[in-house]
């Protein structure tokens, strides 16, 4: 074979190889859960987030880095795999603000929001995230009381850890964002301490329950006493108004009688005597006596009143 033919065959082979490389490296696909970053001679361009088939310049002019858009979970202090949980107590042991030792682990949910920074601003972004999580949790637990860490203060601790971790990750600028922080377990390091703390907690809960019951009883009795007080005041006001009105009526009656007395003193005096006797002796029988001592016959008005009701009298009595 001549040298010219060898060069010709070699050129054809190289051309075929170049064409194959061009064909294989000039297109790429992006899934719906992925994002891509195009590197042109090593320089990053805008991230590609549209799913589907895309074309680019062949390698080595352009290359592509495909990253996930999904949410990742960082498990701090334990590892769950195939339904089995492996704990790392040395990593989770930390001291509270009132100098108690606790074991605390949590889950951090995060995602990649800046592919360029994620790829080029650090060698291992996930390791940085893990260390920042440890520092944030230890800092917040170290400024919290044991009661808050074990009972009602967990939500506040979660929020403070999330805020501190978010500020650290923003400062490191490694292209990820913190979505959520969830405390899994915060517990004391051994059973004896846990039992003692549980007994103290139960006693505190019993005290709070008794206190709440006492306050409830106090409020109930206070409300009842206030109701009785208001009722007494209301009745007193009613009695006051009734007595005032009755006094005004008595004054009006007296004024009327006085006017009558001034015009007819003798008749008014007799009338008052008869009305007084009638009020004092309402059921007494009336007899009219003569000067000789005999009883005067009279029309039986009382019996008719008892049988037929009051008898209407016409004219004046003498």
Secondary structure, 3 states (H helix, E strand, C coil): CCHHHHHHHHHHHHHHHHHHHHHHHCEEEECCCEEEEEEECCEEEEEECCCEEEECCCCCCEEEEEEECCCEEEEECEEEECCEEEECHHHHEEECCCCCEEEEEEEEEEEECCHHHHHHCCCCHHHHHHHHHHHHHHHHHHCCCHHHHHCCCHHHHHHHHHHHHHHHHHHHCCCEEEEEEEEEEEEECCHHHHHHHHHHHHHHHHHHHHHHHHHHHHHHHHHHHHHHHHHHHHHHHHHHHHHHHHHHHHHHHHHHHHHHHHHCHHHHHHHHHHHHHHHHCCCCCCCEECCCCCEECCCCHHHHHHHHCCCCCCCCCC
